[in-house]
Amino acid sequence: MGKHRPNALQWVWYTFGGKLPAHLSEWVLHDVTCRTWVLRHLLRALTQLTPLCVAVLLLPGPLYIRASSMVLGLLVGLFYSMSAMVETNEHRLIKHGHAPGIGRETRAIHRDLRRTTREEARRRRQGH
């Protein structure tokens, strides 16, 4: 990954679907293809859902109804976000100038490399 990362405001903009400056496109590729890409996607989804949760909690009415509504909304929102996570991340990459399919290809390369590294380490341990 390059030296450039988005600042806090840029990250929030990016989280809500905004396009980052061109010098951050390498970071976007890292963001959606690194080992923790699923957790990063989950964090972006929770960030997007936070304003709605706050709004529900500020509504009048019994706290247990507001809290249960918020939890149900979070579960539904996270379900839909996670079910479309691969496509959403591919769209982010295309928006930032990367070729279609590069996210899946890069994640597959990383996965194969980790698998090969683990297998080589296991062979070395067994050989000694």
N, C-alpha and C positions, 0 to 999 in steps of 0.2 A: 504494500500500500504506500502511496505517496505521503509527502509531508503535510499535505493540506487536509484539513477536516473542517466541517461547517461549525460556525459558532452556534450558540444556543438559539438565537432567533432564526438562523438559517435552518437549523435542524427542525424546529417546530414548523416552519414553512414547508420543508421537505416532507415532514410527517403528514401534513394535511394535503399533500399532493402537489406542492409547488416545485418548480424547477430551480435547481441550484446553478450557480455560475459554472461555466465550462471547466474551470480548473479543478472542480470537485468531482468530475465525472469518474475518475479513478476510485475515489472514496465511495461513490454510489455502487460501483461494481463490487468493491470489497464488502460493503454493507449488506448486499443481498446475496452474496455467495460465500462468505466466510463460514467457519465451523458453527458459529452461533447465529446464523441468519434467521432461524425460526424464532429464537428468543428476541432478536431485534425486531422482527415483524410483530411479535406479540406486544412488545413495548410500544411500537408505533400505534397499534390498534388500541391499546389502553389509553394512550395519550389522546387519540381521537375521541374516545368515549368519555373521557373525564369531564368535559363541559356539560354533556348531557346528564351525567350522574349528579353533578353539582346542581344543575337546574331542577332535577327531580327532588333532590333533598331540600331545596328551598321552597317547594310547593307547600301550600297549607295542607293540613291533614295529619292523621296519626303517624308517628314515626315508623311504626312497624309496616305500614302500607307503603310509605315512601321508600324505606330500606328494601323491602321485598321487591318493589317495582324496579329499583335501581339494580339489584342483583339479577333479576330476570332480564332486564335490558342488557346488562353486561354479558350474561351468558349467550343471549341471542346474537349480540354484536360480535362477540369473539368467535362464535360458531361460524358466522358468515365470513368474517375476516380470515379465519384459518382455512376455510374451505376454498377460498379464492387466493390464497397466499402466493402460489407459484405464478399465477397469471398477473397478479398485482405487481409482484416484483419484476416480472418481465416487462411490464408496462413502464415501470420506473426506469429501467435500463434503457429502453427505447427512447423515452422522453429525454434522457441525458446523452443521447447520441450513440449508444451501443447497438450492435446488430441484433436483430430478433433471434432469440434462442441462446444467446451468449450466457445467460444466467444458468440455465440448465446444464449447458456444456461445461461451464466453469465449475459448478458444484460437482458434477460427475468426475471431472479431472481431480479435484481436491479429494473426493471420496476414494477414488482408485489409488491415489498417491498415499493417503493415510493407511489404506488397507495393505498396500505393498510394504510400507514401512513397518507396520505391525508384524506382517508375516516374516520379513527379513529379521526383525529383532527376535521373534520366536525361534526361527531356525538357528540363529547364533547362540541363543540360550541352550537349545537342545543339543547343539554340536559340541558344547564344552562340558 
